[in-house]
Amino acid sequence: MRDTKESRLLLVLLIAIAFALITVDIRGGRNSPVDGARQAAAAAFGPIENGMSTAVDPVGNAVSAVRDSGDRHDRLAVMEKENAALKAKLGSDDRTRSRLNQLDRMLKVAGQGQYGIKGAQVIAIGAAQGFSWTITIDAGADDGIKRDMTVLNGDGLVGRVTTVGPDTATVLLANDPDFTVGTRMEGSDELGFASGQGDLPLRVELLNGKAEVKKGDRLVTFGSQADKPFVPGVPVGVVSRVDPSGGGLTRTLYVTPYVGFSKLDIVGVVVAGPKKDPRDEVLPAKPKPVPTPTVTVTVTPSADGTTPDDTDGQQQ
């Protein structure tokens, strides 16, 4: 339509009529004279609106679903992250508790034996020079560590220091085939020498071939001159097998060590020996024997004064 004087007049007229109809509709309320026209328009255009709504709603729902899915994914990611952090914290706490327990037991051993120790952590296993049973600890010359010092933990004898650097040291474990330590039997004081056998029990040669030894007997370190490389009284292990005496000059024992060499973490290097030999004071308390239950059977006589056995005899 061209912009003429007549078209402008028509537009103003239509606007005036629209305002008039709106005024009449508002004043009429439910009885509005234009209500019929509104219903007719709804009947005419309703199906078209429903069709458009049907066509548009799936798209809207899909967008909403993607948005909600993103929100759920974000929440899930946060929860998974928090769960992982909680697991890590719990794992760290468990490890901390384990280390505190190891340290507590090691300090108890040091106190009982009156050993001056320097605590250290195992930071490596094995050695560059071969397949020997060794560990590396995070303490060295700067911490007062020297070659041929005894190494122990809360269970007993771990080994001896062989190589020392400024910040680290290498420890030869007691189960290494090249390891030998003097031992003393609890109670009988029989002396011997224990040697490592890798994964197998320690092999101990007692100096007295006629010594009375049995399974379950315990051994400690005998000690060396000037406490190097071994201080006395450190728990070594428990006798697990005794070779039959063949009348030789020595007697062979097999000893299960107290220390688990495959799971070392916190250890202590003895930097000062005891003023006196602690003897057997450092050994753990012996387990209490479990009493064997006793079953008592009581035979009750029958009414005629016979026992069940007598009755059986009469039936025969």
Backbone torsions as a table, in degrees:
resi	resn	phi	psi	omega
1	MET	NA	134.1	179.8
2	ARG	-78.0	149.8	-178.7
3	ASP	-82.9	92.2	-179.9
4	THR	-119.6	175.9	179.5
5	LYS	-64.4	-38.0	-179.4
6	GLU	-67.7	-40.3	-178.5
7	SER	-67.6	-36.7	177.7
8	ARG	-65.7	-41.6	179.3
9	LEU	-63.1	-41.0	179.4
10	LEU	-64.0	-39.2	179.6
11	LEU	-64.4	-42.6	179.6
12	VAL	-64.7	-38.3	179.3
13	LEU	-65.1	-43.5	179.3
14	LEU	-63.3	-40.2	177.9
15	ILE	-63.3	-41.7	180.0
16	ALA	-63.8	-41.9	178.4
17	ILE	-63.9	-39.1	179.8
18	ALA	-62.4	-44.9	178.0
19	PHE	-63.8	-37.0	179.4
20	ALA	-65.1	-43.3	179.0
21	LEU	-64.5	-39.6	178.2
22	ILE	-62.2	-41.1	-179.5
23	THR	-65.1	-44.6	179.3
24	VAL	-63.3	-40.4	-178.8
25	ASP	-65.1	-41.0	-179.9
26	ILE	-67.6	-43.1	-179.2
27	ARG	-69.4	-30.3	-177.3
28	GLY	-78.7	-22.8	-179.5
29	GLY	60.4	-131.5	-179.4
30	ARG	-67.1	-25.8	-179.7
31	ASN	-93.4	25.6	-177.7
32	SER	-62.4	134.2	179.9
33	PRO	-66.3	-15.3	-178.8
34	VAL	-98.1	4.3	-177.8
35	ASP	-63.4	-39.1	178.8
36	GLY	-61.0	-41.9	178.9
37	ALA	-63.3	-37.8	179.7
38	ARG	-63.6	-44.1	179.9
39	GLN	-63.9	-39.0	178.3
40	ALA	-63.8	-39.4	178.9
41	ALA	-67.0	-38.3	179.1
42	ALA	-64.7	-40.8	179.3
43	ALA	-65.6	-32.4	-178.0
44	ALA	-78.6	-43.7	-174.4
45	PHE	-96.0	-9.9	-178.3
46	GLY	-58.4	-50.7	-179.7
47	PRO	-58.6	-36.3	179.0
48	ILE	-65.4	-41.3	179.1
49	GLU	-64.4	-42.4	179.7
50	ASN	-63.0	-41.1	178.8
51	GLY	-62.4	-44.0	178.6
52	MET	-64.6	-39.3	179.8
53	SER	-64.8	-41.9	179.4
54	THR	-62.4	-36.5	-179.3
55	ALA	-74.4	-33.6	-174.4
56	VAL	-87.9	-36.5	-174.1
57	ASP	-56.5	-45.5	178.6
58	PRO	-56.9	-37.5	177.5
59	VAL	-65.3	-44.7	178.6
60	GLY	-62.9	-42.3	178.7
61	ASN	-63.2	-39.5	179.9
62	ALA	-65.0	-43.3	178.5
63	VAL	-62.6	-42.8	178.7
64	SER	-63.0	-41.2	179.9
65	ALA	-63.5	-42.4	178.6
66	VAL	-63.6	-41.4	179.3
67	ARG	-64.2	-46.4	178.2
68	ASP	-63.3	-39.3	178.6
69	SER	-61.7	-40.6	177.0
70	GLY	-62.2	-41.1	177.9
71	ASP	-63.2	-45.1	178.6
72	ARG	-63.3	-39.5	178.9
73	HIS	-63.2	-41.6	178.5
74	ASP	-63.4	-43.7	179.3
75	ARG	-64.4	-40.5	178.9
76	LEU	-64.3	-40.7	179.2
77	ALA	-63.1	-41.0	178.9
78	VAL	-64.5	-43.9	180.0
79	MET	-63.8	-41.6	178.8
80	GLU	-64.2	-39.3	178.7
81	LYS	-64.7	-43.9	178.3
82	GLU	-64.1	-38.6	179.1
83	ASN	-64.8	-43.0	178.4
84	ALA	-63.4	-41.0	178.6
85	ALA	-64.3	-39.1	179.3
86	LEU	-66.1	-42.8	177.9
87	LYS	-62.2	-42.0	179.0
88	ALA	-62.7	-40.4	179.3
89	LYS	-64.8	-44.6	178.7
90	LEU	-62.9	-41.9	177.8
91	GLY	-62.7	-41.6	178.4
92	SER	-64.0	-40.9	178.6
93	ASP	-64.0	-40.3	178.2
94	ASP	-62.0	-43.5	179.8
95	ARG	-65.9	-39.2	178.3
96	THR	-63.0	-44.8	178.2
97	ARG	-61.6	-39.9	179.3
98	SER	-62.8	-43.6	-179.3
99	ARG	-67.6	-39.3	177.5
100	LEU	-63.0	-38.4	177.8
101	ASN	-65.4	-42.5	177.7
102	GLN	-62.2	-43.9	-179.3
103	LEU	-64.8	-40.4	179.9
104	ASP	-62.3	-45.2	-179.5
105	ARG	-67.5	-36.3	179.1
106	MET	-66.9	-40.9	178.0
107	LEU	-65.6	-33.2	176.9
108	LYS	-64.9	-44.1	177.3
109	VAL	-62.0	-44.6	-179.9
110	ALA	-62.7	-38.7	179.1
111	GLY	-67.6	-41.9	179.4
112	GLN	-65.7	-37.1	-179.3
113	GLY	-90.4	-6.6	-176.8
114	GLN	59.1	43.3	177.0
115	TYR	-95.4	138.3	170.7
116	GLY	-89.2	117.6	-173.3
117	ILE	-120.8	157.0	172.0
118	LYS	-117.7	116.2	-178.2
119	GLY	-71.5	147.1	179.8
120	ALA	-151.7	161.8	178.5
121	GLN	-114.7	140.6	176.8
122	VAL	-74.9	124.4	-177.8
123	ILE	-115.5	-8.9	178.6
124	ALA	-159.8	154.7	177.4
125	ILE	-121.3	141.6	179.2
126	GLY	90.2	174.3	-178.1
127	ALA	-137.3	155.6	-178.6
128	ALA	-70.5	-24.8	-173.4
129	GLN	-85.3	-1.8	179.4
130	GLY	165.6	-162.3	-176.7
131	PHE	-102.2	27.5	-179.7
132	SER	-70.9	159.4	179.6
133	TRP	-84.2	97.2	-178.9
134	THR	-137.3	162.0	172.1
135	ILE	-133.8	158.4	173.5
136	THR	-113.3	133.5	-179.6
137	ILE	-114.7	158.4	-175.6
138	ASP	-90.4	38.7	175.0
139	ALA	-138.1	140.9	-177.1
140	GLY	-143.4	-151.1	-176.5
141	ALA	-59.7	-35.1	179.6
142	ASP	-66.1	-17.3	179.4
143	ASP	-102.5	8.3	179.3
144	GLY	88.7	10.5	-179.9
145	ILE	-80.5	136.0	178.4
146	LYS	-130.8	164.1	177.7
147	ARG	-63.2	150.1	177.5
148	ASP	62.2	43.3	171.0
149	MET	-106.4	145.5	179.0
150	THR	-72.4	138.7	176.4
151	VAL	-119.1	132.0	-179.4
152	LEU	-138.8	172.8	169.8
153	ASN	-140.3	-163.3	-177.0
154	GLY	-69.7	-9.0	179.9
155	ASP	-100.9	-32.1	-178.3
156	GLY	156.6	-146.5	-174.4
157	LEU	-72.6	125.4	177.0
158	VAL	-98.3	-46.5	-178.5
159	GLY	167.6	-152.2	178.6
160	ARG	-140.6	150.9	-179.8
161	VAL	-74.0	131.4	179.5
162	THR	-113.9	-35.1	-178.3
163	THR	-135.4	137.9	-176.8
164	VAL	-127.8	130.2	172.0
165	GLY	-112.9	-178.5	-179.4
166	PRO	-60.5	-41.4	-174.6
167	ASP	-119.3	-8.6	-178.3
168	THR	-136.9	167.3	177.1
169	ALA	-149.9	152.2	177.5
170	THR	-102.8	135.6	-178.7
171	VAL	-117.9	125.7	173.2
172	LEU	-83.3	121.1	-176.0
173	LEU	-75.9	154.5	-175.1
174	ALA	-67.6	-16.7	179.2
175	ASN	-94.0	5.2	177.3
176	ASP	-72.2	140.0	-179.7
177	PRO	-58.9	-22.4	178.9
178	ASP	-90.7	3.7	-176.7
179	PHE	-94.5	134.4	175.7
180	THR	-140.2	137.7	179.4
181	VAL	-141.2	141.1	175.3
182	GLY	-72.8	138.1	-177.7
183	THR	-125.5	161.8	176.5
184	ARG	-138.5	132.0	-179.8
185	MET	-74.5	139.6	175.9
186	GLU	-64.0	134.2	175.7
187	GLY	83.5	-60.6	-175.4
188	SER	-82.1	-18.2	-179.3
189	ASP	63.7	17.6	177.0
190	GLU	-64.6	132.6	-176.4
191	LEU	-96.9	151.9	177.3
192	GLY	-164.2	-173.5	178.8
193	PHE	-130.6	126.0	-179.8
194	ALA	-100.5	136.8	178.6
195	SER	-125.8	145.7	180.0
196	GLY	-76.1	151.4	176.8
197	GLN	-136.2	34.4	179.9
198	GLY	67.1	-122.6	-178.9
199	ASP	-75.8	-12.7	-178.4
200	LEU	-85.1	165.1	177.0
201	PRO	-61.1	158.9	175.9
202	LEU	-65.2	145.2	176.3
203	ARG	-102.6	124.9	-177.3
204	VAL	-119.0	128.4	174.8
205	GLU	-104.5	109.1	177.1
206	LEU	-77.1	140.6	-178.8
207	LEU	-70.3	-25.0	179.3
208	ASN	-100.4	108.6	-177.8
209	GLY	-67.5	-16.0	-179.3
210	LYS	-106.2	13.7	-177.7
211	ALA	-63.2	140.1	177.4
212	GLU	-84.0	110.1	-178.2
213	VAL	-133.0	145.1	178.0
214	LYS	-138.1	163.1	177.7
215	LYS	-61.0	133.7	-179.5
216	GLY	101.9	-13.4	175.5
217	ASP	-65.5	153.2	-173.0
218	ARG	-119.7	153.3	-177.4
219	LEU	-127.3	149.8	173.0
220	VAL	-128.6	168.1	177.0
221	THR	-70.4	142.0	179.0
222	PHE	-79.1	-31.6	-179.4
223	GLY	100.2	154.3	-179.3
224	SER	-117.3	167.8	177.2
225	GLN	-63.9	132.1	-178.3
226	ALA	60.4	22.1	176.5
227	ASP	62.8	23.3	177.4
228	LYS	-131.8	126.5	7.1
229	PRO	-89.1	-1.7	-174.8
230	PHE	-129.3	135.1	172.5
231	VAL	-87.6	156.8	-178.0
232	PRO	-80.5	157.4	169.8
233	GLY	85.3	2.7	179.9
234	VAL	-78.5	127.9	179.9
235	PRO	-58.1	133.1	-179.6
236	VAL	-104.8	-55.3	-179.2
237	GLY	174.8	-170.2	-175.5
238	VAL	-120.4	136.5	179.1
239	VAL	-65.3	124.3	179.0
240	SER	-107.2	-22.2	178.7
241	ARG	-156.7	145.3	179.1
242	VAL	-124.4	123.6	176.1
243	ASP	-69.2	141.0	177.4
244	PRO	-58.2	139.3	-179.8
245	SER	-69.9	124.2	179.8
246	GLY	-103.3	16.6	-179.5
247	GLY	79.1	13.4	179.3
248	GLY	-79.6	178.7	-179.9
249	LEU	-74.9	-23.8	-179.9
250	THR	-124.5	169.3	176.8
251	ARG	-131.5	136.8	-174.2
252	THR	-99.3	132.2	176.4
253	LEU	-122.7	158.3	173.0
254	TYR	-123.3	126.5	-169.3
255	VAL	-121.1	126.9	173.8
256	THR	-82.0	116.3	-176.9
257	PRO	-67.3	151.8	176.1
258	TYR	-69.0	-33.6	-173.6
259	VAL	-84.8	136.7	171.1
260	GLY	-90.4	103.3	-171.2
261	PHE	-72.8	-13.5	-179.4
262	SER	-92.1	-0.7	-177.7
263	LYS	-138.7	49.6	179.7
264	LEU	-86.6	141.8	178.5
265	ASP	-138.3	-67.8	179.7
266	ILE	-101.9	126.2	179.4
267	VAL	-132.5	169.4	178.5
268	GLY	-132.5	133.4	176.4
269	VAL	-97.3	126.1	-178.8
270	VAL	-78.1	105.5	-179.5
271	VAL	-94.2	-12.2	177.2
272	ALA	-145.0	122.7	-178.5
273	GLY	-75.8	168.2	-179.8
274	PRO	-73.2	154.7	177.6
275	LYS	-69.8	-29.7	176.1
276	LYS	-140.8	158.6	-179.1
277	ASP	-65.1	121.6	-179.8
278	PRO	-74.6	-4.2	179.2
279	ARG	56.2	-118.1	-176.6
280	ASP	-103.3	12.1	-174.5
281	GLU	-65.0	-27.1	-174.6
282	VAL	-86.5	-15.2	179.3
283	LEU	-60.1	143.0	178.0
284	PRO	-66.4	158.7	178.5
285	ALA	-62.7	139.9	179.6
286	LYS	-69.5	140.4	177.4
287	PRO	-65.0	141.1	179.5
288	LYS	-74.5	135.7	179.7
289	PRO	-65.1	140.3	179.1
290	VAL	-85.3	121.4	-178.9
291	PRO	-63.5	140.9	178.0
292	THR	-83.6	124.2	-178.4
293	PRO	-64.2	139.6	179.4
294	THR	-107.8	129.5	-179.5
295	VAL	-104.8	123.0	179.6
296	THR	-109.3	126.4	-179.9
297	VAL	-107.1	123.7	179.3
298	THR	-108.6	126.2	-180.0
299	VAL	-97.1	123.3	-180.0
300	THR	-98.3	124.1	178.9
301	PRO	-63.2	150.2	177.0
302	SER	-79.6	-179.9	-175.9
303	ALA	-64.4	-31.3	-178.6
304	ASP	-87.5	8.8	175.7
305	GLY	87.1	4.2	179.5
306	THR	-101.0	153.2	176.3
307	THR	-89.1	165.2	177.5
308	PRO	-56.2	-35.3	179.0
309	ASP	-65.9	-39.9	178.1
310	ASP	-63.4	-37.8	179.8
311	THR	-64.0	-42.6	178.8
312	ASP	-61.0	-38.3	-179.2
313	GLY	-66.8	-36.5	179.2
314	GLN	-67.3	-35.5	-179.9
315	GLN	-66.9	-32.2	178.1
316	GLN	-69.5	NA	NA
